[in-house]
Amino acid sequence: MSKPVFSAAGLHRALVIKLRHHGDVLLAAPVISALKHHAPGCEVDALVYADTAPMLEGHPALSQLHLIDRNWKRQGLKRQTGAEWRLIRALRARHYDLVVHLSVHTRGAWLVRLLRPRWSVAPKFRPGFWEKSFTHLYPAQSHPDRHTVDTNLDSLRALGIQPTPQDMRVSLVPGAAAEARVEQLLAANGLAAGRYIHIHPASRWGFKCWPAERVAALCDELAARGWPLVLTSAPDAKEKELLAAVVAARRAGTPAALDLSGQLTLKELAALAARARLFVGVDSAPMHIAAAMGTPTIGIFGPSGDREWGPWGEGHRVVASLNHPCRPCGRAGCDDSKVSECLTTLPVSQVLQACEELLA
């Protein structure tokens, strides 16, 4: 495929594709903002997995959100084919000038060939079919010390668009319904905005989690300093088990935390985080959500790379082991054991110090 010269002036409709997990989708939001900023007349759409839609729903620069349901393939070939065809027709009807594909998912290459936009950009992946599918390519990860937000924006730099600092903000809109429910929950429990600490210690990946007894000890120390606490987790059974273990390990006589584990939607989680004085969590989507809401955020990191995946923006902190030069190893625990020594040995005092510094 030839490489036509890109012109933002000729851009009427663009599609941004991010087929990954919740946090990945949220960190792709600045690409949408930057496109709209540099081509104000352009309608910017996005294509994501249906379960990650809350990360982009309501984004002020987004025109349409197209969804792929991961369950299609479980509904039988006929239903899956029908759903896929309806998606293709909906995308074709938009007549995109530009497709920005932000992963190496093969579906992006096929979609570009089906939609035939004037311009298309994706990460460098492999020669042949992939490379020939796009008009422009950018490095998949030019340096491990660069944040994912910045790497995503390389897609636009490859086209000649230079994002501004304002473009690089990650934004998430909770919506009126989520805002109202969280206000009701806080009022019912006597909590005021800016006067509680939000702790989300769970992740779908257990090797990213700080041990329950250490989370409990941190809760005790923060409660002893007079801070009301709100605990959250996803509805996933293992995440709720971790929260139950935290509650069980709390010191007798300390003020109980408000336990909302498994009770909030992602939009409600964002509204709750936005009203907190401080958010404490591990490397997970809720950590990225809290940072996007502008709440001072502490990210507890083990084997994953904090420079690449840390909370984005100013005023946040990463806490990681100082005694494990092997991290970040990027593995699922030590020797892929699902247990990360850099987390199991991370002292409570180190996390507490970070909390005190941000609370000050």
Backbone hydrogen bonds in HBPLUS format (Angstrom, degrees):
<---DONOR---> <-ACCEPTOR-->    atom                        ^
c    i                          cat <-CA-CA->   ^        H-A-AA   ^      H-
h    n   atom  resd res      DA  || num        DHA   H-A  angle D-A-AA Bond
n    s   type  num  typ     dist DA aas  dist angle  dist       angle   num
A0010-GLY N   A0007-SER O   3.03 MM   3  5.51 146.6  2.14 110.3 119.1     1
A0011-LEU N   A0008-ALA O   3.14 MM   3  5.12 161.0  2.18 110.3 111.4     2
A0043-GLU N   A0012-HIS O   2.83 MM  31  6.14 165.7  1.85 143.3 142.4     3
A0097-ASP N   A0013-ARG O   2.87 MM  84  5.58 159.0  1.91 143.8 149.1     4
A0098-LEU N   A0013-ARG O   3.37 MM  85  6.75 149.0  2.47 148.3 154.3     5
A0014-ALA N   A0043-GLU O   2.91 MM  29  6.33 158.0  1.96 157.8 160.3     6
A0045-ASP N   A0014-ALA O   2.81 MM  31  6.09 174.9  1.81 161.3 162.3     7
A0015-LEU N   A0098-LEU O   2.90 MM  83  6.33 151.0  1.99 147.0 156.1     8
A0100-VAL N   A0015-LEU O   2.75 MM  85  6.11 166.3  1.76 163.3 167.9     9
A0016-VAL N   A0045-ASP O   2.92 MM  29  6.21 157.3  1.97 135.2 141.2    10
A0047-LEU N   A0016-VAL O   2.85 MM  31  6.24 147.7  1.96 153.5 156.5    11
A0017-ILE N   A0100-VAL O   2.78 MM  83  6.13 167.0  1.80 163.8 165.9    12
A0102-LEU N   A0017-ILE O   2.98 MM  85  5.99 169.6  1.99 161.2 164.2    13
A0018-LYS N   A0047-LEU O   3.06 MM  29  6.37 166.2  2.08 168.5 170.9    14
A0025-VAL N   A0021-HIS O   3.02 MM   4  6.30 157.7  2.07 156.4 162.7    15
A0026-LEU N   A0022-HIS O   3.00 MM   4  6.31 163.0  2.03 155.7 160.2    16
A0027-LEU N   A0023-GLY O   3.01 MM   4  6.21 158.5  2.06 149.9 155.3    17
A0028-ALA N   A0025-VAL O   3.04 MM   3  5.15 152.7  2.11 102.9 111.4    18
A0029-ALA N   A0026-LEU O   3.08 MM   3  5.47 162.6  2.11 112.0 117.5    19
A0031-VAL N   A0028-ALA O   3.03 MM   3  5.73 147.2  2.14 121.4 129.7    20
A0032-ILE N   A0029-ALA O   2.99 MM   3  5.37 126.2  2.29 110.1 122.9    21
A0033-SER N   A0029-ALA O   3.18 MM   4  6.58 159.7  2.22 152.4 158.2    22
A0034-ALA N   A0030-PRO O   2.84 MM   4  5.95 164.2  1.87 150.0 154.0    23
A0035-LEU N   A0031-VAL O   3.05 MM   4  6.13 159.5  2.09 142.6 148.1    24
A0036-LYS N   A0032-ILE O   3.12 MM   4  6.32 164.0  2.14 150.1 154.0    25
A0037-HIS N   A0033-SER O   2.93 MM   4  6.14 151.1  2.02 146.4 155.2    26
A0038-HIS N   A0034-ALA O   2.98 MM   4  6.16 163.0  2.01 153.9 157.0    27
A0039-ALA N   A0035-LEU O   2.87 MM   4  5.87 130.3  2.12 142.4 155.4    28
A0042-CYS N   A0039-ALA O   2.86 MM   3  5.42 165.1  1.88 126.1 130.8    29
A0063-SER N   A0044-VAL O   2.72 MM  19  5.45 175.3  1.72 153.9 154.9    30
A0046-ALA N   A0064-GLN O   3.02 MM  18  6.57 145.8  2.14 152.6 163.3    31
A0066-HIS N   A0046-ALA O   2.76 MM  20  6.04 174.1  1.77 168.9 167.2    32
A0048-VAL N   A0066-HIS O   3.08 MM  18  6.59 155.2  2.15 161.7 162.6    33
A0068-ILE N   A0048-VAL O   2.99 MM  20  6.28 143.6  2.12 144.0 152.1    34
A0052-THR N   A0049-TYR O   2.97 MM   3  5.52 147.5  2.08 115.0 124.7    35
A0050-ALA N   A0068-ILE O   2.84 MM  18  5.46 155.4  1.90 133.0 134.0    36
A0053-ALA N   A0050-ALA O   3.20 MM   3  5.29 164.3  2.23 107.5 112.1    37
A0055-MET N   A0052-THR O   3.01 MM   3  5.85 158.8  2.05 127.1 133.0    38
A0056-LEU N   A0053-ALA O   2.96 MM   3  5.69 156.3  2.01 126.1 131.7    39
A0057-GLU N   A0053-ALA O   2.97 MM   4  5.97 150.7  2.06 157.7 165.0    40
A0059-HIS N   A0056-LEU O   2.96 MM   3  5.49 155.6  2.02 145.7 144.0    41
A0062-LEU N   A0059-HIS O   3.06 MM   3  5.42 165.9  2.08 119.1 123.6    42
A0072-TRP N   A0069-ASP O   3.08 MM   3  5.66 170.3  2.08 119.4 122.4    43
A0074-ARG N   A0071-ASN O   2.90 MM   3  5.27 154.2  1.97 112.4 121.0    44
A0075-GLN N   A0072-TRP O   3.00 MM   3  5.35 164.7  2.03 115.0 119.7    45
A0080-GLN N   A0076-GLY O   2.97 MM   4  6.10 164.5  1.99 158.1 163.2    46
A0081-THR N   A0077-LEU O   2.87 MM   4  5.92 163.2  1.89 149.7 154.5    47
A0082-GLY N   A0078-LYS O   3.03 MM   4  6.23 158.2  2.07 146.0 152.0    48
A0083-ALA N   A0079-ARG O   2.95 MM   4  6.18 160.3  1.99 151.3 156.1    49
A0084-GLU N   A0080-GLN O   2.91 MM   4  6.10 164.0  1.93 154.6 159.1    50
A0085-TRP N   A0081-THR O   2.93 MM   4  6.07 156.1  1.98 147.4 154.0    51
A0086-ARG N   A0082-GLY O   3.00 MM   4  6.22 155.5  2.06 146.3 152.6    52
A0087-LEU N   A0083-ALA O   3.06 MM   4  6.31 151.5  2.14 144.8 152.4    53
A0088-ILE N   A0084-GLU O   3.00 MM   4  6.30 161.9  2.04 149.8 154.1    54
A0089-ARG N   A0085-TRP O   2.97 MM   4  6.21 162.4  2.00 151.3 155.7    55
A0090-ALA N   A0086-ARG O   3.01 MM   4  6.18 156.7  2.07 143.1 149.5    56
A0091-LEU N   A0087-LEU O   2.93 MM   4  6.20 158.0  1.98 154.6 160.6    57
A0092-ARG N   A0088-ILE O   2.84 MM   4  6.01 162.8  1.87 153.4 158.5    58
A0093-ALA N   A0089-ARG O   2.99 MM   4  6.09 150.4  2.08 144.0 151.4    59
A0094-ARG N   A0091-LEU O   3.09 MM   3  5.42 152.5  2.17 106.8 115.2    60
A0095-HIS N   A0092-ARG O   3.10 MM   3  5.55 154.3  2.17 112.7 119.7    61
A0118-ARG N   A0097-ASP O   3.04 MM  21  5.08 116.0  2.47 107.9 122.4    62
A0119-TRP N   A0097-ASP O   2.88 MM  22  6.20 161.4  1.92 158.2 164.5    63
A0099-VAL N   A0119-TRP O   3.13 MM  20  6.59 141.7  2.28 133.4 144.0    64
A0121-VAL N   A0099-VAL O   2.97 MM  22  6.49 153.5  2.04 161.2 169.1    65
A0101-HIS N   A0121-VAL O   2.88 MM  20  6.11 173.8  1.88 173.4 171.2    66
A0108-GLY N   A0105-HIS O   3.05 MM   3  5.93 148.0  2.15 124.3 130.1    67
A0109-ALA N   A0106-THR O   3.04 MM   3  5.49 125.7  2.35 109.5 121.8    68
A0110-TRP N   A0106-THR O   3.33 MM   4  6.75 161.5  2.37 155.2 159.8    69
A0111-LEU N   A0107-ARG O   2.87 MM   4  6.10 160.0  1.91 155.2 161.2    70
A0112-VAL N   A0108-GLY O   3.03 MM   4  6.23 158.4  2.08 146.8 151.9    71
A0113-ARG N   A0109-ALA O   3.18 MM   4  6.45 157.7  2.24 145.4 151.0    72
A0114-LEU N   A0110-TRP O   2.97 MM   4  6.26 142.4  2.12 144.5 155.5    73
A0114-LEU N   A0111-LEU O   3.08 MM   3  4.98 120.6  2.45  92.0 107.3    74
A0115-LEU N   A0111-LEU O   2.72 MM   4  5.87 158.5  1.76 158.3 164.0    75
A0116-ARG N   A0112-VAL O   2.84 MM   4  5.59 149.6  1.93 143.0 150.1    76
A0135-THR N   A0120-SER O   3.05 MM  15  5.23 126.2  2.35 118.9 132.9    77
A0136-HIS N   A0120-SER O   2.87 MM  16  6.09 146.7  1.98 161.6 168.8    78
A0122-ALA N   A0136-HIS O   3.26 MM  14  6.77 142.9  2.40 138.9 146.4    79
A0138-TYR N   A0122-ALA O   3.06 MM  16  6.36 143.5  2.19 142.1 149.2    80
A0124-LYS N   A0138-TYR O   2.71 MM  14  5.64 144.4  1.83 155.4 155.9    81
A0132-LYS N   A0128-GLY O   2.95 MM   4  6.00 160.7  1.98 163.8 169.9    82
A0133-SER N   A0130-TRP O   2.99 MM   3  5.30 155.6  2.05 110.4 118.4    83
A0146-ARG N   A0143-HIS O   3.02 MM   3  5.60 167.3  2.03 123.1 125.8    84
A0150-ASP N   A0147-HIS O   3.07 MM   3  5.39 117.6  2.47 103.7 117.5    85
A0151-THR N   A0147-HIS O   3.04 MM   4  6.41 155.3  2.10 150.2 158.0    86
A0148-THR N   A0308-GLU O   2.95 MM 160  5.38 154.8  2.02 143.3 138.8    87
A0152-ASN N   A0148-THR O   2.85 MM   4  6.07 159.9  1.89 154.0 158.5    88
A0153-LEU N   A0149-VAL O   3.18 MM   4  6.44 151.4  2.27 141.9 149.3    89
A0154-ASP N   A0151-THR O   3.00 MM   3  5.14 147.7  2.11 101.4 111.6    90
A0155-SER N   A0152-ASN O   3.10 MM   3  5.89 161.2  2.14 117.7 122.7    91
A0156-LEU N   A0153-LEU O   3.04 MM   3  5.43 132.5  2.28 105.9 116.5    92
A0157-ARG N   A0153-LEU O   3.13 MM   4  6.53 154.6  2.20 145.2 153.0    93
A0158-ALA N   A0154-ASP O   2.92 MM   4  6.06 146.5  2.04 144.8 151.7    94
A0159-LEU N   A0156-LEU O   2.94 MM   3  5.13 142.2  2.08 101.8 113.3    95
A0161-ILE N   A0156-LEU O   2.98 MM   5  5.21 155.3  2.04 146.8 138.9    96
A0160-GLY N   A0157-ARG O   2.95 MM   3  4.90 150.7  2.04 100.0 109.6    97
A0167-ASP N   A0164-THR O   2.94 MM   3  5.08 119.9  2.31 101.1 116.5    98
A0168-MET N   A0165-PRO O   3.16 MM   3  5.22 135.4  2.37  96.7 108.7    99
A0169-ARG N   A0166-GLN O   3.37 MM   3  5.83 169.2  2.38 115.6 116.4   100
A0179-GLU N   A0175-GLY O   3.05 MM   4  6.24 162.9  2.08 155.1 160.5   101
A0180-ALA N   A0176-ALA O   2.92 MM   4  6.08 161.0  1.96 151.0 155.7   102
A0181-ARG N   A0177-ALA O   3.05 MM   4  6.29 161.9  2.09 149.1 153.5   103
A0182-VAL N   A0178-ALA O   3.08 MM   4  6.23 165.7  2.10 152.0 155.7   104
A0183-GLU N   A0179-GLU O   2.99 MM   4  6.18 157.6  2.05 147.8 154.4   105
A0184-GLN N   A0180-ALA O   3.03 MM   4  6.28 155.7  2.09 147.3 153.5   106
A0185-LEU N   A0181-ARG O   2.92 MM   4  6.23 157.9  1.97 150.2 156.2   107
A0186-LEU N   A0182-VAL O   2.91 MM   4  6.09 168.5  1.93 156.7 159.1   108
A0187-ALA N   A0183-GLU O   2.98 MM   4  6.10 165.3  2.00 148.5 153.0   109
A0188-ALA N   A0184-GLN O   2.91 MM   4  6.02 159.3  1.96 149.0 154.8   110
A0189-ASN N   A0185-LEU O   3.18 MM   4  6.34 132.0  2.42 139.0 150.3   111
A0189-ASN N   A0186-LEU O   3.16 MM   3  5.24 136.4  2.36  97.5 109.6   112
A0191-LEU N   A0186-LEU O   2.84 MM   5  4.85 171.9  1.84 146.7 144.7   113
A0190-GLY N   A0187-ALA O   3.20 MM   3  5.08 167.9  2.22 104.3 106.8   114
A0195-ARG N   A0192-ALA O   3.04 MM   3  5.45 147.7  2.15 139.7 137.8   115
A0194-GLY N   A0275-ARG O   2.59 MM  81  5.61 159.8  1.62 174.3 166.8   116
A0277-ARG N   A0196-TYR O   2.86 MM  81  5.72 169.9  1.87 168.8 172.2   117
A0197-ILE N   A0228-PRO O   2.95 MM  31  6.37 159.3  1.99 156.5 161.3   118
A0230-VAL N   A0197-ILE O   2.92 MM  33  6.22 154.6  1.98 161.7 161.3   119
A0198-HIS N   A0278-LEU O   2.88 MM  80  6.21 161.3  1.92 170.2 168.5   120
A0280-VAL N   A0198-HIS O   2.86 MM  82  6.34 152.7  1.93 159.3 167.1   121
A0199-ILE N   A0230-VAL O   2.85 MM  31  6.12 171.0  1.86 166.8 169.1   122
A0232-THR N   A0199-ILE O   3.13 MM  33  6.52 150.9  2.22 153.7 157.6   123
A0200-HIS N   A0280-VAL O   2.89 MM  80  6.30 161.8  1.92 162.3 168.5   124
A0208-LYS N   A0205-TRP O   3.01 MM   3  5.72 165.2  2.03 122.4 126.8   125
A0209-CYS N   A0206-GLY O   3.07 MM   3  5.35 166.3  2.09 114.1 118.2   126
A0214-ARG N   A0211-PRO O   3.03 MM   3  5.49 132.8  2.26 108.2 120.7   127
A0215-VAL N   A0211-PRO O   3.09 MM   4  6.47 155.3  2.16 152.9 160.6   128
A0216-ALA N   A0212-ALA O   2.87 MM   4  6.10 158.4  1.92 150.9 157.1   129
A0217-ALA N   A0213-GLU O   3.05 MM   4  6.19 149.9  2.15 131.7 139.3   130
A0218-LEU N   A0214-ARG O   2.99 MM   4  6.22 155.0  2.06 145.0 151.3   131
A0219-CYS N   A0215-VAL O   2.93 MM   4  6.24 158.0  1.98 149.9 156.1   132
A0220-ASP N   A0216-ALA O   2.92 MM   4  6.24 155.6  1.98 149.0 155.5   133
A0221-GLU N   A0217-ALA O   3.04 MM   4  6.31 157.6  2.10 146.8 152.2   134
A0222-LEU N   A0218-LEU O   2.95 MM   4  6.22 162.9  1.98 156.7 161.1   135
A0223-ALA N   A0219-CYS O   2.83 MM   4  5.96 159.4  1.87 152.1 158.4   136
A0224-ALA N   A0220-ASP O   2.90 MM   4  6.03 149.5  2.00 142.8 151.3   137
A0225-ARG N   A0222-LEU O   3.12 MM   3  5.16 139.7  2.29  96.0 107.6   138
A0227-TRP N   A0222-LEU O   3.19 MM   5  5.72 161.3  2.23 147.1 143.9   139
A0226-GLY N   A0223-ALA O   2.90 MM   3  5.10 156.8  1.95 111.0 114.7   140
A0258-LEU N   A0229-LEU O   2.91 MM  29  6.26 164.8  1.93 157.3 153.2   141
A0231-LEU N   A0258-LEU O   2.82 MM  27  6.11 162.5  1.85 155.2 160.9   142
A0260-LEU N   A0231-LEU O   2.81 MM  29  5.88 168.0  1.82 164.2 165.6   143
A0262-GLY N   A0233-SER O   2.94 MM  29  5.44 165.0  1.96 124.4 125.4   144
A0240-LYS N   A0236-ASP O   3.01 MM   4  6.31 159.9  2.05 157.0 163.1   145
A0241-GLU N   A0237-ALA O   2.89 MM   4  6.12 146.3  2.00 144.6 154.5   146
A0242-LEU N   A0238-LYS O   3.06 MM   4  6.34 150.5  2.15 142.0 148.7   147
A0243-LEU N   A0239-GLU O   3.10 MM   4  6.48 157.7  2.15 147.2 152.7   148
A0244-ALA N   A0240-LYS O   2.89 MM   4  6.14 155.8  1.95 147.3 154.2   149
A0245-ALA N   A0241-GLU O   2.92 MM   4  6.16 150.5  2.01 145.6 153.6   150
A0246-VAL N   A0242-LEU O   2.95 MM   4  6.29 148.2  2.05 146.5 155.4   151
A0247-VAL N   A0243-LEU O   2.99 MM   4  6.30 164.7  2.01 154.3 157.0   152
A0248-ALA N   A0244-ALA O   2.93 MM   4  6.13 158.0  1.98 145.7 152.2   153
A0249-ALA N   A0245-ALA O   3.01 MM   4  6.10 137.8  2.19 139.4 149.7   154
A0249-ALA N   A0246-VAL O   3.16 MM   3  5.21 128.7  2.44  96.1 109.4   155
A0250-ARG N   A0247-VAL O   3.28 MM   3  5.43 159.8  2.32 103.8 109.9   156
A0254-THR N   A0251-ARG O   3.31 MM   3  6.00 162.0  2.35 139.2 139.1   157
A0263-GLN N   A0260-LEU O   3.04 MM   3  5.38 163.9  2.07 137.2 135.0   158
A0269-LEU N   A0265-THR O   2.82 MM   4  6.09 151.5  1.90 148.5 157.2   159
A0270-ALA N   A0266-LEU O   3.03 MM   4  6.28 149.5  2.13 141.0 148.4   160
A0271-ALA N   A0267-LYS O   3.04 MM   4  6.39 154.2  2.11 143.9 150.7   161
A0272-LEU N   A0268-GLU O   2.88 MM   4  6.12 154.1  1.95 149.2 156.1   162
A0273-ALA N   A0269-LEU O   2.89 MM   4  6.10 164.3  1.91 149.9 154.2   163
A0274-ALA N   A0270-ALA O   2.91 MM   4  6.04 152.4  1.98 146.6 154.3   164
A0275-ARG N   A0272-LEU O   3.16 MM   3  5.45 138.8  2.34 103.4 114.0   165
A0276-ALA N   A0273-ALA O   3.15 MM   3  5.20 155.1  2.21 103.6 111.2   166
A0279-PHE N   A0296-PRO O   2.96 MM  17  6.29 156.1  2.02 162.0 167.7   167
A0298-ILE N   A0279-PHE O   2.86 MM  19  6.16 156.9  1.91 152.2 159.8   168
A0281-GLY N   A0298-ILE O   3.04 MM  17  6.36 163.4  2.07 170.6 175.1   169
A0300-ILE N   A0281-GLY O   2.80 MM  19  6.07 159.1  1.85 146.6 153.8   170
A0287-MET N   A0284-SER O   3.17 MM   3  5.48 127.9  2.46 104.5 117.0   171
A0288-HIS N   A0284-SER O   3.39 MM   4  6.84 155.4  2.45 147.3 153.5   172
A0288-HIS N   A0285-ALA O   2.96 MM   3  5.12 113.1  2.42 102.4 118.5   173
A0289-ILE N   A0285-ALA O   2.83 MM   4  6.11 152.1  1.90 155.3 164.8   174
A0290-ALA N   A0286-PRO O   2.90 MM   4  6.10 163.6  1.93 149.7 152.6   175
A0291-ALA N   A0287-MET O   3.12 MM   4  6.36 162.6  2.15 148.1 152.5   176
A0292-ALA N   A0288-HIS O   2.94 MM   4  6.11 152.7  2.02 143.1 150.9   177
A0293-MET N   A0289-ILE O   3.00 MM   4  6.30 137.8  2.19 145.2 156.8   178
A0293-MET N   A0290-ALA O   3.13 MM   3  5.11 127.7  2.41  93.7 107.4   179
A0295-THR N   A0290-ALA O   3.27 MM   5  5.69 155.0  2.33 162.1 155.1   180
A0294-GLY N   A0291-ALA O   3.04 MM   3  5.20 158.3  2.09 105.4 111.9   181
A0317-ARG N   A0297-THR O   2.86 MM  20  6.30 163.0  1.89 161.4 165.3   182
A0299-GLY N   A0317-ARG O   2.85 MM  18  6.28 163.7  1.88 160.0 163.6   183
A0319-VAL N   A0299-GLY O   2.87 MM  20  6.12 164.5  1.89 152.9 155.5   184
A0301-PHE N   A0319-VAL O   2.93 MM  18  6.17 165.1  1.95 158.5 163.1   185
A0330-GLY N   A0303-PRO O   2.83 MM  27  5.16 159.1  1.88 137.2 139.3   186
A0309-TRP N   A0305-GLY O   2.92 MM   4  5.99 146.3  2.04 143.6 154.1   187
A0310-GLY N   A0306-ASP O   2.70 MM   4  4.40 127.7  1.97 129.5 128.6   188
A0327-ARG N   A0324-HIS O   3.08 MM   3  5.91 171.2  2.09 125.1 127.6   189
A0338-LYS N   A0332-ALA O   2.75 MM   6  5.19 145.0  1.87 145.6 147.0   190
A0336-ASP N   A0333-GLY O   2.90 MM   3  4.72 142.0  2.05 133.2 122.2   191
A0334-CYS N   A0339-VAL O   2.86 MM   5  6.07 156.9  1.91 138.8 138.1   192
A0337-SER N   A0334-CYS O   2.94 MM   3  5.47 141.4  2.10 113.6 123.3   193
A0343-LEU N   A0340-SER O   2.94 MM   3  5.46 154.1  2.00 112.8 121.1   194
A0344-THR N   A0340-SER O   2.96 MM   4  6.29 162.6  1.99 153.2 158.9   195
A0345-THR N   A0341-GLU O   3.10 MM   4  5.91 146.0  2.22 143.8 148.2   196
A0346-LEU N   A0343-LEU O   3.16 MM   3  5.01 155.0  2.22  99.6 107.2   197
A0350-GLN N   A0347-PRO O   3.23 MM   3  5.56 135.6  2.44 102.8 112.9   198
A0352-LEU N   A0348-VAL O   2.86 MM   4  6.04 166.3  1.88 160.2 164.9   199
A0353-GLN N   A0349-SER O   2.94 MM   4  5.99 153.6  2.01 140.4 146.7   200
A0354-ALA N   A0350-GLN O   3.36 MM   4  6.58 156.1  2.42 136.9 142.3   201
A0355-CYS N   A0351-VAL O   3.00 MM   4  6.35 154.8  2.07 149.3 156.8   202
A0356-GLU N   A0352-LEU O   2.90 MM   4  6.19 161.8  1.94 155.0 159.2   203
A0357-GLU N   A0353-GLN O   2.98 MM   4  6.20 153.0  2.05 147.5 154.8   204
A0358-LEU N   A0354-ALA O   3.10 MM   4  6.36 160.6  2.14 150.1 154.2   205
A0359-LEU N   A0355-CYS O   2.84 MM   4  5.98 156.3  1.90 152.6 160.3   206
A0360-ALA N   A0356-GLU O   2.96 MM   4  5.96 135.2  2.17 136.6 146.9   207
